[in-house]
């Protein structure tokens, strides 16, 4: 049985999470000292949405993100969650 990685968007993965780009998104540079749970806490007031940052930036794991990578923090959270729900329902 083939398993699909729900965090990486590609044409081979029909179950991928899609998060739209918006003008309200925050763009920043990722550093070696950054952690996605802390970024989630800073921007979403909870550490639980670290996976949104992975999905939005098309990475499989936090350890795959190179220092200096331009990252997108999708905003506002309510709209992001709507995107996630819509991509999971299809």
Backbone as XML, in Angstrom:
<?xml version="1.0"?>
<chain id="A" units="angstrom">
  <residue number="1" name="UNK">
    <atom name="N" x="0.843" y="-1.182" z="0.000"/>
    <atom name="CA" x="0.000" y="0.000" z="0.000"/>
    <atom name="C" x="0.885" y="1.242" z="0.000"/>
  </residue>
  <residue number="2" name="UNK">
    <atom name="N" x="0.629" y="2.142" z="-0.927"/>
    <atom name="CA" x="1.397" y="3.376" z="-1.030"/>
    <atom name="C" x="0.839" y="4.417" z="-0.073"/>
  </residue>
  <residue number="3" name="UNK">
    <atom name="N" x="1.708" y="5.039" z="0.704"/>
    <atom name="CA" x="1.268" y="6.118" z="1.583"/>
    <atom name="C" x="1.652" y="7.451" z="0.958"/>
  </residue>
  <residue number="4" name="UNK">
    <atom name="N" x="0.820" y="8.442" z="1.160"/>
    <atom name="CA" x="1.061" y="9.768" z="0.611"/>
    <atom name="C" x="1.444" y="10.726" z="1.714"/>
  </residue>
  <residue number="5" name="UNK">
    <atom name="N" x="2.358" y="11.602" z="1.414"/>
    <atom name="CA" x="2.788" y="12.614" z="2.371"/>
    <atom name="C" x="1.840" y="13.798" z="2.268"/>
  </residue>
  <residue number="6" name="UNK">
    <atom name="N" x="1.047" y="14.022" z="3.283"/>
    <atom name="CA" x="0.041" y="15.079" z="3.233"/>
    <atom name="C" x="0.632" y="16.469" z="3.353"/>
  </residue>
  <residue number="7" name="UNK">
    <atom name="N" x="1.913" y="16.590" z="3.679"/>
    <atom name="CA" x="2.524" y="17.897" z="3.856"/>
    <atom name="C" x="3.192" y="18.429" z="2.600"/>
  </residue>
  <residue number="8" name="UNK">
    <atom name="N" x="3.356" y="17.642" z="1.580"/>
    <atom name="CA" x="4.065" y="18.090" z="0.387"/>
    <atom name="C" x="3.107" y="18.123" z="-0.792"/>
  </residue>
  <residue number="9" name="UNK">
    <atom name="N" x="3.026" y="19.256" z="-1.441"/>
    <atom name="CA" x="2.158" y="19.398" z="-2.598"/>
    <atom name="C" x="2.918" y="18.981" z="-3.855"/>
  </residue>
  <residue number="10" name="UNK">
    <atom name="N" x="2.352" y="18.117" z="-4.630"/>
    <atom name="CA" x="2.902" y="17.788" z="-5.933"/>
    <atom name="C" x="1.825" y="17.104" z="-6.749"/>
  </residue>
  <residue number="11" name="UNK">
    <atom name="N" x="2.089" y="16.942" z="-8.030"/>
    <atom name="CA" x="1.075" y="16.383" z="-8.918"/>
    <atom name="C" x="0.802" y="14.917" z="-8.626"/>
  </residue>
  <residue number="12" name="UNK">
    <atom name="N" x="1.711" y="14.239" z="-7.923"/>
    <atom name="CA" x="1.507" y="12.834" z="-7.606"/>
    <atom name="C" x="0.676" y="12.639" z="-6.350"/>
  </residue>
  <residue number="13" name="UNK">
    <atom name="N" x="0.408" y="13.708" z="-5.638"/>
    <atom name="CA" x="-0.269" y="13.606" z="-4.353"/>
    <atom name="C" x="-1.632" y="14.295" z="-4.396"/>
  </residue>
  <residue number="14" name="UNK">
    <atom name="N" x="-2.684" y="13.577" z="-4.702"/>
    <atom name="CA" x="-4.012" y="14.202" z="-4.786"/>
    <atom name="C" x="-4.563" y="14.615" z="-3.424"/>
  </residue>
  <residue number="15" name="UNK">
    <atom name="N" x="-3.980" y="14.134" z="-2.338"/>
    <atom name="CA" x="-4.482" y="14.464" z="-1.003"/>
    <atom name="C" x="-3.706" y="15.605" z="-0.350"/>
  </residue>
  <residue number="16" name="UNK">
    <atom name="N" x="-2.918" y="16.313" z="-1.117"/>
    <atom name="CA" x="-2.076" y="17.365" z="-0.556"/>
    <atom name="C" x="-2.910" y="18.537" z="-0.033"/>
  </residue>
  <residue number="17" name="UNK">
    <atom name="N" x="-2.397" y="19.163" z="0.990"/>
    <atom name="CA" x="-3.020" y="20.358" z="1.551"/>
    <atom name="C" x="-2.650" y="21.549" z="0.680"/>
  </residue>
  <residue number="18" name="UNK">
    <atom name="N" x="-3.637" y="22.344" z="0.331"/>
    <atom name="CA" x="-3.399" y="23.541" z="-0.466"/>
    <atom name="C" x="-3.736" y="24.764" z="0.371"/>
  </residue>
  <residue number="19" name="UNK">
    <atom name="N" x="-2.775" y="25.671" z="0.480"/>
    <atom name="CA" x="-2.972" y="26.913" z="1.217"/>
    <atom name="C" x="-2.685" y="28.061" z="0.256"/>
  </residue>
  <residue number="20" name="UNK">
    <atom name="N" x="-3.697" y="28.863" z="-0.004"/>
    <atom name="CA" x="-3.577" y="29.946" z="-0.965"/>
    <atom name="C" x="-2.600" y="31.023" z="-0.494"/>
  </residue>
  <residue number="21" name="UNK">
    <atom name="N" x="-1.911" y="31.631" z="-1.464"/>
    <atom name="CA" x="-1.099" y="32.810" z="-1.181"/>
    <atom name="C" x="-2.047" y="33.995" z="-1.040"/>
  </residue>
  <residue number="22" name="UNK">
    <atom name="N" x="-1.760" y="34.847" z="-0.072"/>
    <atom name="CA" x="-2.552" y="36.062" z="0.140"/>
    <atom name="C" x="-1.607" y="37.240" z="0.374"/>
  </residue>
  <residue number="23" name="UNK">
    <atom name="N" x="-2.100" y="38.414" z="0.090"/>
    <atom name="CA" x="-1.307" y="39.618" z="0.356"/>
    <atom name="C" x="-1.052" y="39.790" z="1.840"/>
  </residue>
  <residue number="24" name="UNK">
    <atom name="N" x="-1.885" y="39.217" z="2.669"/>
    <atom name="CA" x="-1.740" y="39.339" z="4.124"/>
    <atom name="C" x="-0.683" y="38.389" z="4.700"/>
  </residue>
  <residue number="25" name="UNK">
    <atom name="N" x="-0.147" y="37.479" z="3.865"/>
    <atom name="CA" x="0.879" y="36.554" z="4.345"/>
    <atom name="C" x="2.118" y="37.315" z="4.801"/>
  </residue>
  <residue number="26" name="UNK">
    <atom name="N" x="2.781" y="36.767" z="5.786"/>
    <atom name="CA" x="4.029" y="37.345" z="6.288"/>
    <atom name="C" x="5.180" y="36.592" z="5.636"/>
  </residue>
  <residue number="27" name="UNK">
    <atom name="N" x="6.136" y="37.331" z="5.090"/>
    <atom name="CA" x="7.305" y="36.744" z="4.442"/>
    <atom name="C" x="8.514" y="37.018" z="5.329"/>
  </residue>
  <residue number="28" name="UNK">
    <atom name="N" x="9.288" y="35.959" z="5.598"/>
    <atom name="CA" x="10.469" y="36.120" z="6.456"/>
    <atom name="C" x="11.552" y="35.143" z="6.034"/>
  </residue>
  <residue number="29" name="UNK">
    <atom name="N" x="12.737" y="35.322" z="6.564"/>
    <atom name="CA" x="13.848" y="34.404" z="6.327"/>
    <atom name="C" x="13.977" y="33.461" z="7.498"/>
  </residue>
  <residue number="30" name="UNK">
    <atom name="N" x="14.086" y="32.186" z="7.205"/>
    <atom name="CA" x="14.210" y="31.140" z="8.216"/>
    <atom name="C" x="15.667" y="31.022" z="8.640"/>
  </residue>
  <residue number="31" name="UNK">
    <atom name="N" x="15.906" y="30.941" z="9.938"/>
    <atom name="CA" x="17.259" y="30.797" z="10.481"/>
    <atom name="C" x="17.415" y="29.430" z="11.138"/>
  </residue>
  <residue number="32" name="UNK">
    <atom name="N" x="18.642" y="28.988" z="11.299"/>
    <atom name="CA" x="18.915" y="27.712" z="11.962"/>
    <atom name="C" x="18.319" y="27.645" z="13.365"/>
  </residue>
  <residue number="33" name="UNK">
    <atom name="N" x="18.223" y="28.782" z="14.024"/>
    <atom name="CA" x="17.720" y="28.805" z="15.400"/>
    <atom name="C" x="16.186" y="28.843" z="15.470"/>
  </residue>
  <residue number="34" name="UNK">
    <atom name="N" x="15.517" y="29.003" z="14.325"/>
    <atom name="CA" x="14.053" y="29.047" z="14.311"/>
    <atom name="C" x="13.477" y="27.655" z="14.532"/>
  </residue>
  <residue number="35" name="UNK">
    <atom name="N" x="12.296" y="27.621" z="15.125"/>
    <atom name="CA" x="11.528" y="26.386" z="15.294"/>
    <atom name="C" x="10.103" y="26.677" z="14.866"/>
  </residue>
  <residue number="36" name="UNK">
    <atom name="N" x="9.519" y="25.751" z="14.130"/>
    <atom name="CA" x="8.177" y="25.989" z="13.601"/>
    <atom name="C" x="7.122" y="26.100" z="14.686"/>
  </residue>
  <residue number="37" name="UNK">
    <atom name="N" x="7.277" y="25.356" z="15.778"/>
    <atom name="CA" x="6.299" y="25.472" z="16.861"/>
    <atom name="C" x="6.351" y="26.857" z="17.503"/>
  </residue>
  <residue number="38" name="UNK">
    <atom name="N" x="7.549" y="27.429" z="17.603"/>
    <atom name="CA" x="7.678" y="28.773" z="18.176"/>
    <atom name="C" x="7.175" y="29.843" z="17.195"/>
  </residue>
  <residue number="39" name="UNK">
    <atom name="N" x="7.400" y="29.603" z="15.901"/>
    <atom name="CA" x="6.857" y="30.528" z="14.902"/>
    <atom name="C" x="5.332" y="30.485" z="14.919"/>
  </residue>
  <residue number="40" name="UNK">
    <atom name="N" x="4.785" y="29.292" z="15.052"/>
    <atom name="CA" x="3.337" y="29.141" z="15.151"/>
    <atom name="C" x="2.804" y="29.882" z="16.381"/>
  </residue>
  <residue number="41" name="UNK">
    <atom name="N" x="3.515" y="29.758" z="17.476"/>
    <atom name="CA" x="3.107" y="30.456" z="18.704"/>
    <atom name="C" x="3.131" y="31.968" z="18.497"/>
  </residue>
  <residue number="42" name="UNK">
    <atom name="N" x="4.162" y="32.428" z="17.846"/>
    <atom name="CA" x="4.312" y="33.880" z="17.633"/>
    <atom name="C" x="3.211" y="34.446" z="16.731"/>
  </residue>
  <residue number="43" name="UNK">
    <atom name="N" x="2.911" y="33.748" z="15.644"/>
    <atom name="CA" x="1.975" y="34.294" z="14.667"/>
    <atom name="C" x="0.535" y="33.829" z="14.847"/>
  </residue>
  <residue number="44" name="UNK">
    <atom name="N" x="0.340" y="32.640" z="15.451"/>
    <atom name="CA" x="-1.008" y="32.092" z="15.604"/>
    <atom name="C" x="-1.443" y="31.944" z="17.056"/>
  </residue>
  <residue number="45" name="UNK">
    <atom name="N" x="-0.578" y="32.323" z="17.991"/>
    <atom name="CA" x="-0.865" y="32.242" z="19.432"/>
    <atom name="C" x="-1.078" y="30.822" z="19.942"/>
  </residue>
  <residue number="46" name="UNK">
    <atom name="N" x="-0.557" y="29.849" z="19.221"/>
    <atom name="CA" x="-0.564" y="28.455" z="19.645"/>
    <atom name="C" x="0.570" y="27.746" z="18.915"/>
  </residue>
  <residue number="47" name="UNK">
    <atom name="N" x="1.240" y="26.812" z="19.566"/>
    <atom name="CA" x="2.298" y="26.073" z="18.883"/>
    <atom name="C" x="1.756" y="24.962" z="17.977"/>
  </residue>
  <residue number="48" name="UNK">
    <atom name="N" x="0.466" y="24.744" z="17.988"/>
    <atom name="CA" x="-0.130" y="23.593" z="17.315"/>
    <atom name="C" x="-0.235" y="23.686" z="15.795"/>
  </residue>
  <residue number="49" name="UNK">
    <atom name="N" x="0.022" y="24.831" z="15.215"/>
    <atom name="CA" x="-0.128" y="24.981" z="13.767"/>
    <atom name="C" x="1.208" y="25.003" z="13.029"/>
  </residue>
  <residue number="50" name="UNK">
    <atom name="N" x="2.216" y="24.368" z="13.584"/>
    <atom name="CA" x="3.519" y="24.259" z="12.918"/>
    <atom name="C" x="3.378" y="23.584" z="11.560"/>
  </residue>
  <residue number="51" name="UNK">
    <atom name="N" x="2.456" y="22.651" z="11.429"/>
    <atom name="CA" x="2.269" y="21.901" z="10.193"/>
    <atom name="C" x="1.762" y="22.787" z="9.060"/>
  </residue>
  <residue number="52" name="UNK">
    <atom name="N" x="1.079" y="23.884" z="9.400"/>
    <atom name="CA" x="0.631" y="24.822" z="8.373"/>
    <atom name="C" x="1.843" y="25.464" z="7.708"/>
  </residue>
  <residue number="53" name="UNK">
    <atom name="N" x="2.839" y="25.796" z="8.501"/>
    <atom name="CA" x="4.053" y="26.401" z="7.959"/>
    <atom name="C" x="4.781" y="25.427" z="7.030"/>
  </residue>
  <residue number="54" name="UNK">
    <atom name="N" x="4.809" y="24.155" z="7.392"/>
    <atom name="CA" x="5.407" y="23.146" z="6.509"/>
    <atom name="C" x="4.636" y="23.050" z="5.202"/>
  </residue>
  <residue number="55" name="UNK">
    <atom name="N" x="3.329" y="22.940" z="5.301"/>
    <atom name="CA" x="2.502" y="22.778" z="4.103"/>
    <atom name="C" x="2.565" y="23.997" z="3.194"/>
  </residue>
  <residue number="56" name="UNK">
    <atom name="N" x="2.499" y="25.176" z="3.767"/>
    <atom name="CA" x="2.500" y="26.400" z="2.970"/>
    <atom name="C" x="3.808" y="26.589" z="2.215"/>
  </residue>
  <residue number="57" name="UNK">
    <atom name="N" x="4.888" y="26.082" z="2.798"/>
    <atom name="CA" x="6.207" y="26.250" z="2.195"/>
    <atom name="C" x="6.707" y="24.995" z="1.504"/>
  </residue>
  <residue number="58" name="UNK">
    <atom name="N" x="5.843" y="23.970" z="1.436"/>
    <atom name="CA" x="6.094" y="22.738" z="0.701"/>
    <atom name="C" x="7.326" y="21.968" z="1.167"/>
  </residue>
  <residue number="59" name="UNK">
    <atom name="N" x="7.480" y="21.869" z="2.471"/>
    <atom name="CA" x="8.550" y="21.057" z="3.050"/>
    <atom name="C" x="7.945" y="19.840" z="3.733"/>
  </residue>
  <residue number="60" name="UNK">
    <atom name="N" x="8.721" y="18.754" z="3.755"/>
    <atom name="CA" x="8.286" y="17.532" z="4.423"/>
    <atom name="C" x="8.563" y="17.580" z="5.915"/>
  </residue>
  <residue number="61" name="UNK">
    <atom name="N" x="9.732" y="18.091" z="6.275"/>
    <atom name="CA" x="10.163" y="18.114" z="7.667"/>
    <atom name="C" x="10.822" y="19.446" z="7.979"/>
  </residue>
  <residue number="62" name="UNK">
    <atom name="N" x="10.755" y="19.833" z="9.228"/>
    <atom name="CA" x="11.401" y="21.084" z="9.659"/>
    <atom name="C" x="12.897" y="21.044" z="9.387"/>
  </residue>
  <residue number="63" name="UNK">
    <atom name="N" x="13.485" y="19.870" z="9.507"/>
    <atom name="CA" x="14.937" y="19.742" z="9.322"/>
    <atom name="C" x="15.356" y="19.898" z="7.867"/>
  </residue>
  <residue number="64" name="UNK">
    <atom name="N" x="14.415" y="19.877" z="6.937"/>
    <atom name="CA" x="14.710" y="20.072" z="5.522"/>
    <atom name="C" x="14.824" y="21.548" z="5.140"/>
  </residue>
  <residue number="65" name="UNK">
    <atom name="N" x="14.426" y="22.446" z="6.030"/>
    <atom name="CA" x="14.404" y="23.869" z="5.704"/>
    <atom name="C" x="15.806" y="24.456" z="5.874"/>
  </residue>
  <residue number="66" name="UNK">
    <atom name="N" x="16.413" y="24.934" z="4.797"/>
    <atom name="CA" x="17.755" y="25.495" z="4.908"/>
    <atom name="C" x="17.738" y="26.888" z="5.552"/>
  </residue>
  <residue number="67" name="UNK">
    <atom name="N" x="18.796" y="27.198" z="6.259"/>
    <atom name="CA" x="18.924" y="28.527" z="6.856"/>
    <atom name="C" x="18.929" y="29.563" z="5.734"/>
  </residue>
  <residue number="68" name="UNK">
    <atom name="N" x="18.194" y="30.646" z="5.945"/>
    <atom name="CA" x="18.098" y="31.702" z="4.949"/>
    <atom name="C" x="16.943" y="31.523" z="3.976"/>
  </residue>
  <residue number="69" name="UNK">
    <atom name="N" x="16.243" y="30.388" z="4.064"/>
    <atom name="CA" x="15.098" y="30.125" z="3.179"/>
    <atom name="C" x="14.020" y="31.188" z="3.397"/>
  </residue>
  <residue number="70" name="UNK">
    <atom name="N" x="13.474" y="31.708" z="2.311"/>
    <atom name="CA" x="12.358" y="32.644" z="2.407"/>
    <atom name="C" x="11.112" y="31.824" z="2.715"/>
  </residue>
  <residue number="71" name="UNK">
    <atom name="N" x="10.489" y="32.141" z="3.831"/>
    <atom name="CA" x="9.318" y="31.389" z="4.296"/>
    <atom name="C" x="8.080" y="32.277" z="4.252"/>
  </residue>
  <residue number="72" name="UNK">
    <atom name="N" x="6.951" y="31.631" z="4.051"/>
    <atom name="CA" x="5.660" y="32.306" z="4.048"/>
    <atom name="C" x="4.868" y="31.847" z="5.260"/>
  </residue>
  <residue number="73" name="UNK">
    <atom name="N" x="4.366" y="32.806" z="6.027"/>
    <atom name="CA" x="3.474" y="32.518" z="7.146"/>
    <atom name="C" x="2.080" y="32.927" z="6.686"/>
  </residue>
  <residue number="74" name="UNK">
    <atom name="N" x="1.239" y="31.959" z="6.345"/>
    <atom name="CA" x="-0.088" y="32.277" z="5.830"/>
    <atom name="C" x="-0.951" y="32.983" z="6.881"/>
  </residue>
  <residue number="75" name="UNK">
    <atom name="N" x="-1.591" y="34.035" z="6.464"/>
    <atom name="CA" x="-2.453" y="34.817" z="7.339"/>
    <atom name="C" x="-3.701" y="35.221" z="6.573"/>
  </residue>
  <residue number="76" name="UNK">
    <atom name="N" x="-4.799" y="35.466" z="7.208"/>
    <atom name="CA" x="-5.129" y="35.222" z="8.609"/>
    <atom name="C" x="-5.444" y="33.740" z="8.842"/>
  </residue>
  <residue number="77" name="UNK">
    <atom name="N" x="-5.286" y="33.315" z="10.065"/>
    <atom name="CA" x="-5.415" y="31.906" z="10.412"/>
    <atom name="C" x="-6.789" y="31.340" z="10.044"/>
  </residue>
  <residue number="78" name="UNK">
    <atom name="N" x="-7.849" y="32.089" z="10.258"/>
    <atom name="CA" x="-9.196" y="31.588" z="9.957"/>
    <atom name="C" x="-9.322" y="31.211" z="8.479"/>
  </residue>
  <residue number="79" name="UNK">
    <atom name="N" x="-8.790" y="32.032" z="7.594"/>
    <atom name="CA" x="-8.841" y="31.749" z="6.158"/>
    <atom name="C" x="-7.943" y="30.565" z="5.812"/>
  </residue>
  <residue number="80" name="UNK">
    <atom name="N" x="-6.805" y="30.466" z="6.480"/>
    <atom name="CA" x="-5.890" y="29.345" z="6.246"/>
    <atom name="C" x="-6.578" y="28.033" z="6.599"/>
  </residue>
  <residue number="81" name="UNK">
    <atom name="N" x="-7.246" y="28.000" z="7.725"/>
    <atom name="CA" x="-7.941" y="26.787" z="8.138"/>
    <atom name="C" x="-9.072" y="26.436" z="7.180"/>
  </residue>
  <residue number="82" name="UNK">
    <atom name="N" x="-9.729" y="27.444" z="6.605"/>
    <atom name="CA" x="-10.740" y="27.192" z="5.578"/>
    <atom name="C" x="-10.105" y="26.543" z="4.346"/>
  </residue>
  <residue number="83" name="UNK">
    <atom name="N" x="-8.917" y="27.044" z="3.936"/>
    <atom name="CA" x="-8.202" y="26.453" z="2.806"/>
    <atom name="C" x="-7.878" y="24.994" z="3.063"/>
  </residue>
  <residue number="84" name="UNK">
    <atom name="N" x="-7.375" y="24.725" z="4.273"/>
    <atom name="CA" x="-6.996" y="23.355" z="4.641"/>
    <atom name="C" x="-8.211" y="22.452" z="4.603"/>
  </residue>
  <residue number="85" name="UNK">
    <atom name="N" x="-9.293" y="22.896" z="5.195"/>
    <atom name="CA" x="-10.506" y="22.082" z="5.219"/>
    <atom name="C" x="-11.018" y="21.808" z="3.807"/>
  </residue>
  <residue number="86" name="UNK">
    <atom name="N" x="-10.990" y="22.830" z="2.957"/>
    <atom name="CA" x="-11.450" y="22.658" z="1.585"/>
    <atom name="C" x="-10.561" y="21.681" z="0.819"/>
  </residue>
  <residue number="87" name="UNK">
    <atom name="N" x="-9.268" y="21.724" z="1.041"/>
    <atom name="CA" x="-8.373" y="20.823" z="0.315"/>
    <atom name="C" x="-8.489" y="19.381" z="0.817"/>
  </residue>
  <residue number="88" name="UNK">
    <atom name="N" x="-8.919" y="19.191" z="2.058"/>
    <atom name="CA" x="-9.083" y="17.845" z="2.591"/>
    <atom name="C" x="-10.418" y="17.224" z="2.207"/>
  </residue>
  <residue number="89" name="UNK">
    <atom name="N" x="-11.403" y="18.076" z="1.928"/>
    <atom name="CA" x="-12.747" y="17.610" z="1.610"/>
    <atom name="C" x="-12.837" y="17.121" z="0.156"/>
  </residue>
  <residue number="90" name="UNK">
    <atom name="N" x="-12.054" y="17.711" z="-0.731"/>
    <atom name="CA" x="-12.202" y="17.380" z="-2.161"/>
    <atom name="C" x="-11.856" y="15.966" z="-2.474"/>
  </residue>
</chain>
